[in-house]
Amino acid sequence: MAEARAAARLVLIDAEGRVLLFLHVEGSGREFWATPGGGIDPGESAEGAARREAAEELGAKDAAVAPLWTGHTDFVFADREVSQDETFFLLRQYPTRFGPEVQRVHRSEGIKKVRWWTLSEIESSAELIFPIDLVQRLKENLPQLRGQ
């Protein structure tokens, strides 16, 4: 039976329209790219989790986040089946460099690389990128992402 989980994910768009993704490596060696974020703790709101994840994974303290979309995904992580409800948030302001605390979090969470991707790079990539409908969702939300 799949583990039910809720997560808050962060969407960061730079001035060139690229989106930030993290390369995760599981214990089995499987690699995948995903937006920053993570599980919602018991008693925590999705927005509270998004702010906590922004602080932990990006060093963005007291971050202002804006809801973008919700989704659902089923996947296997660390040999566990996961059924995950996800809420995606836009993070407009964020640090451009990661300090030692953030780098420690990345190491402990199996985050090996950080990269800004264009939508066309995501569309043409053979790499595993989550969510699988990221480009479609970003295009649907472009006015909000551009602050219109």
BAVEX-410988 format. One record per residue (C-alpha): residue number from 1; x, y, z; chain. Coordinates in Angstrom, 2 decimals. Example, Ala and Ser with C-alpha at 12.3 -4.5 7.8 and 13.67 -1.06 7.14 Angstrom:
- seq, c1, c2, c3, mol
- 1, 12.30, -4.50, 7.80, A
- 2, 13.67, -1.06, 7.14, A
This chain:
- seq, c1, c2, c3, mol
- 1, 0.00, 0.00, 0.00, A
- 2, 1.28, 3.46, -0.91, A
- 3, 2.31, 5.92, 1.77, A
- 4, -0.01, 8.96, 1.68, A
- 5, 1.88, 12.22, 1.90, A
- 6, 1.30, 15.94, 1.40, A
- 7, 4.06, 18.23, 0.15, A
- 8, 4.72, 21.90, -0.48, A
- 9, 6.84, 22.65, -3.54, A
- 10, 8.50, 25.92, -4.52, A
- 11, 8.71, 27.46, -7.98, A
- 12, 11.50, 29.97, -8.51, A
- 13, 11.78, 31.81, -11.81, A
- 14, 14.83, 33.95, -12.57, A
- 15, 14.96, 37.13, -14.68, A
- 16, 15.64, 35.02, -17.79, A
- 17, 12.50, 32.90, -17.27, A
- 18, 14.36, 29.81, -16.09, A
- 19, 13.12, 27.56, -13.28, A
- 20, 15.28, 26.25, -10.45, A
- 21, 15.52, 22.46, -10.06, A
- 22, 17.46, 20.25, -7.66, A
- 23, 19.10, 16.98, -8.71, A
- 24, 18.30, 14.34, -6.10, A
- 25, 20.10, 11.02, -5.83, A
- 26, 18.42, 8.18, -3.95, A
- 27, 20.32, 5.52, -2.03, A
- 28, 19.76, 3.16, -4.98, A
- 29, 21.57, 5.64, -7.24, A
- 30, 18.46, 6.71, -9.15, A
- 31, 18.62, 10.41, -10.05, A
- 32, 15.80, 12.86, -10.66, A
- 33, 15.29, 16.61, -10.84, A
- 34, 12.56, 18.36, -8.85, A
- 35, 11.50, 21.74, -7.61, A
- 36, 12.61, 22.63, -4.08, A
- 37, 10.25, 21.64, -1.29, A
- 38, 9.21, 18.73, 0.85, A
- 39, 6.69, 17.11, 3.10, A
- 40, 4.13, 18.96, 5.17, A
- 41, 4.58, 18.17, 8.86, A
- 42, 1.59, 17.19, 11.04, A
- 43, -0.32, 20.32, 12.06, A
- 44, 1.54, 22.47, 9.52, A
- 45, -0.26, 24.31, 6.73, A
- 46, 0.91, 23.98, 3.14, A
- 47, 1.96, 27.65, 3.17, A
- 48, 3.83, 27.17, 6.46, A
- 49, 5.63, 24.16, 5.00, A
- 50, 6.53, 26.15, 1.87, A
- 51, 8.06, 28.88, 4.02, A
- 52, 9.95, 26.34, 6.14, A
- 53, 11.28, 24.58, 3.03, A
- 54, 12.32, 27.95, 1.55, A
- 55, 14.37, 28.61, 4.68, A
- 56, 15.87, 25.11, 4.86, A
- 57, 16.62, 24.42, 1.19, A
- 58, 17.24, 27.95, -0.08, A
- 59, 18.17, 30.05, 2.93, A
- 60, 15.17, 32.32, 2.27, A
- 61, 14.08, 33.35, 5.78, A
- 62, 10.54, 34.71, 6.25, A
- 63, 9.80, 34.11, 2.58, A
- 64, 6.61, 35.41, 1.01, A
- 65, 5.01, 32.65, -1.05, A
- 66, 1.99, 32.76, -3.37, A
- 67, -0.06, 29.64, -4.21, A
- 68, 0.14, 28.54, -7.85, A
- 69, -1.50, 25.12, -8.29, A
- 70, -2.21, 21.80, -6.63, A
- 71, -1.58, 18.38, -8.03, A
- 72, -1.27, 14.72, -7.21, A
- 73, 1.45, 12.24, -8.09, A
- 74, 2.26, 8.62, -7.38, A
- 75, 5.91, 7.61, -7.39, A
- 76, 8.48, 5.28, -5.87, A
- 77, 11.09, 6.83, -3.59, A
- 78, 13.69, 4.81, -1.68, A
- 79, 11.80, 1.60, -2.57, A
- 80, 8.53, 2.98, -1.08, A
- 81, 5.38, 3.69, -3.04, A
- 82, 4.22, 7.23, -2.33, A
- 83, 0.86, 8.84, -3.12, A
- 84, 1.46, 12.58, -2.78, A
- 85, -0.81, 15.61, -2.84, A
- 86, 1.27, 18.66, -3.75, A
- 87, 0.73, 22.38, -3.43, A
- 88, 3.05, 24.54, -5.51, A
- 89, 3.99, 28.05, -4.42, A
- 90, 5.76, 30.87, -6.21, A
- 91, 8.75, 32.29, -4.37, A
- 92, 9.63, 35.67, -5.89, A
- 93, 12.60, 36.69, -3.73, A
- 94, 15.35, 34.29, -2.80, A
- 95, 19.09, 34.24, -2.07, A
- 96, 21.38, 33.84, -5.06, A
- 97, 23.98, 31.90, -3.06, A
- 98, 23.60, 29.09, -0.58, A
- 99, 25.32, 29.39, 2.80, A
- 100, 26.87, 26.53, 4.79, A
- 101, 23.58, 25.65, 6.56, A
- 102, 21.76, 25.22, 3.26, A
- 103, 24.65, 23.22, 1.81, A
- 104, 24.45, 20.86, 4.82, A
- 105, 20.72, 20.40, 4.24, A
- 106, 21.38, 19.60, 0.57, A
- 107, 23.96, 16.96, 1.49, A
- 108, 21.67, 15.37, 4.08, A
- 109, 18.73, 15.26, 1.64, A
- 110, 20.70, 13.81, -1.28, A
- 111, 20.60, 17.01, -3.34, A
- 112, 23.65, 16.79, -5.60, A
- 113, 23.21, 19.68, -8.02, A
- 114, 21.24, 22.87, -8.42, A
- 115, 20.47, 24.17, -11.90, A
- 116, 18.36, 26.80, -13.63, A
- 117, 16.45, 25.27, -16.59, A
- 118, 14.66, 26.90, -19.51, A
- 119, 11.27, 25.45, -20.38, A
- 120, 12.64, 24.17, -23.70, A
- 121, 15.51, 22.41, -21.88, A
- 122, 13.00, 20.68, -19.62, A
- 123, 10.81, 19.70, -22.59, A
- 124, 13.72, 18.21, -24.53, A
- 125, 15.48, 16.54, -21.61, A
- 126, 15.65, 12.76, -21.29, A
- 127, 16.27, 13.14, -17.56, A
- 128, 13.57, 12.37, -14.98, A
- 129, 12.00, 15.69, -13.92, A
- 130, 9.18, 16.11, -11.40, A
- 131, 6.45, 17.06, -11.65, A
- 132, 6.15, 15.43, -15.04, A
- 133, 3.74, 18.16, -16.18, A
- 134, 5.98, 21.02, -14.97, A
- 135, 6.29, 22.79, -18.34, A
- 136, 2.54, 22.65, -18.97, A
- 137, 1.82, 23.98, -15.47, A
- 138, 4.36, 26.78, -15.83, A
- 139, 2.90, 27.84, -19.18, A
- 140, -0.62, 27.86, -17.67, A
- 141, 0.63, 30.10, -14.85, A
- 142, 2.89, 32.46, -16.86, A
- 143, 0.91, 35.66, -16.11, A
- 144, 1.17, 35.03, -12.36, A
- 145, 4.81, 33.99, -12.65, A
- 146, 5.62, 37.24, -14.42, A
- 147, 3.80, 39.25, -11.75, A
- 148, 0.92, 40.32, -14.02, A
